[in-house]
Each structure stands twice: as structure tokens, then as C-alpha cells.
Amino acid sequence: MREKPTITQAMINAYDEYTHLTLDRRRFMDRLTKLAGSSAAAAVIAPMLAANSAKAAMVAADDQRVSASEVTFAGASGEMSGYLALPADAAGDLPAVIVIHENRGLNDHIRDVARRLATEGFAGLAVDFLSPLGGTPADEEQARAMFGDLDGAQTVANAAAAREFLASHDATNGKVGAVGFCWGGGLVNSLAVADPGLNAAVAYYGRQPEAGEVSFIEAPLLLHYAGLDDRINAGIDAYRAALEENGKDFTIHVYDGVNHAFNNDTSEARYDKAAADLAWDRTLAFFRENLA
């Protein structure tokens, strides 16, 4: 049996740099080849660092506990699309949560997160924020490249439109939270700044807003960070200071020894089950407290 290759922190750091557009594919593979010792080893390791779309969902698409459908709603300057997951046996108005994807667009993993919320009694709307550019393509690398073409202000306005769509939906109680991962975590922070109607915000390893914008935040915040994520964590202290200075309701958790994207169970090298489970339990409790 071939021995499983060793994945080092330097390899994970190189992949993080690549996925956030500071390395192109060729330079990433060149660096990974040097770190792995050969091009053959690099070819084996690269898919282990990336997300695997073929990995089984935690809540299957045909799970009988969930009623899910593709939906559209009016965005800031055009139609937005998304995936709405509801409890199949829902009785009464549901608390609602927008699920905001990483910088790979709306994929099966994020749809799975929406279904996980549905099994916990929430209406989960996974929005495709690449809708203004024609929607998320099947090619993950093509999707990643499209994020640079999004208009930032329009994207935040589209997130606010998703909140309004959910708040007025017949299945919900009018209270809406948002949870986002990586790029989506940054968008959750931006949405909290821009939309006083947001009732709760959970950001997983997301870019922080400017200190001068923090005074506009009304929603309580739950902020999850990975201990090894130096790039994103560089902004924690300034964010914490601004939140404290402005008297905001927030909680910060830093999960020691885990990497950026630790919640994404489709990424073999970066997923950390213990941290992901703990953060998810905290997220559910936070939403139950603030969206009831």
C-alpha cells in the first residue's frame, strides 16, 4: 500500500495564498513541488488541500427531513438565485439564516450547510453571490477567478436583499441571521455594517470591516477564527478594540492549532472535526438565542 503523503503547514499556507489570488496555479504548483520534493508528490497532495466536491454531504440532498428548492429573488440590480432549505415538517414561523459561500461560489458543500440548518429548525438560504455574473460555474477555478469582477457595494446590497427576501417569506418569523465562511465571513461582517435589519451575524474566519464602520453594526456578532490563520487573524485586535469602543454585542472564539477553512469537511487537509463541531454548536445556540 502506498504511504499517505505528509501535508505540512507550509503546504497549507501556500494553498491559502493561492486560493486568495496572490499566487496563480502555475506558481502554486511550483512551490508545492519544492515543498513536496517532486512533481508526482505535489500532484497527489494538491487535491488533498483543495475541497473535494465528491465527498458525501452531512445531510443528503434527498434527506426526508428537509424540503429544499432552487429560488430566485430581486437583488440590488437584477435577479439573484439561491437554494432554500426548510424543515419538511415545519409548523409555524421559522427563524431564518442566510448562508454565504466561500470564494468558490454556491456549491454542494454550502447547500449542505443550508440543509444542516433546516434539520435544526431554521430556514436556510444559500445565496449564489455570483448571480450578477451568470451564476457559479461548475469549474471551481473559473468560479474563483470571477470574484475579482464582483462589485463590492452591489454584493453587500444583494446580501441585504437576501435578508429582506427571507424576512418577508411566508415560512419565516421575520428574524434573519447570516453565517458566512472565508469570503462569506467577510461579507457577513460587511452586511452587519450595512443592514441594521440583520438580527444576528456569524463570521467564520472572515475579513474584518474598517474600524470606522463598526459603529453602524446593530446585530450581535459571533466570530470564529482559526488559530493558524495568520492572514485573517492580523485584523482581530483592531476589530475587537473597535467593537469594545462602540459597545457592541460580540463574542470571539479562536480555535487553537487549526487552519483557515477548518469547518469545510470537503477539504481533507484543513478540516478539523473537533473545532468544526464546537463552532457549529455555538453557532446554532447563538441563532436560537437571537432569532427566536
C-alpha positions, 0 to 999 in steps of 0.5 A: 500500500502506498504511504499517505503523503505528509501535508505540512503547514507550509503546504497549507499556507501556500494553498491559502495564498493561492486560493486568495489570488496572490499566487496563480496555479502555475506558481502554486504548483511550483512551490508545492513541488519544492515543498513536496520534493517532486512533481508526482508528490505535489500532484497527489497532495494538491487535491488533498488541500483543495475541497473535494466536491465528491465527498458525501454531504452531512445531510443528503440532498434527498434527506426526508427531513428537509424540503429544499428548492432552487429560488430566485429573488430581486437583488440590488440590480437584477435577479439573484438565485439561491437554494432554500432549505426548510424543515419538511415538517415545519409548523409555524414561523421559522427563524431564518439564516442566510448562508454565504459561500466561500470564494468558490461560489454556491456549491454542494458543500454550502447547500449542505450547510443550508440543509444542516440548518433546516434539520435544526429548525431554521430556514436556510438560504444559500445565496449564489453571490455570483448571480450578477455574473451568470451564476457559479460555474461548475469549474471551481477555478473559473468560479474563483477567478470571477470574484475579482469582477464582483462589485463590492457595494452591489454584493453587500446590497444583494446580501441585504436583499437576501435578508429582506427576501427571507424576512418577508417569506411566508415560512419565516418569523421575520428574524434573519441571521447570516453565517458566512465562511472565508469570503462569506465571513467577510461579507457577513461582517460587511452586511452587519455594517450595512443592514441594521435589519440583520438580527444576528451575524456569524463570521467564520474566519472572515475579513474584518470591516474598517474600524470606522464602520463598526459603529453602524453594526446593530446585530450581535456578532459571533466570530470564529477564527482559526488559530493558524490563520495568520492572514485573517487573524492580523485584523482581530485586535483592531476589530475587537478594540473597535467593537469594545469602543462602540459597545457592541454585542460580540463574542470571539472564539479562536480555535487553537492549532487549526487552519483557515477553512477548518469547518469545510469537511470537503477539504481533507487537509484543513478540516478539523472535526473537533473545532468544526463541531464546537463552532457549529454548536455555538453557532446554532445556540447563538441563532436560537438565542437571537432569532427566536 
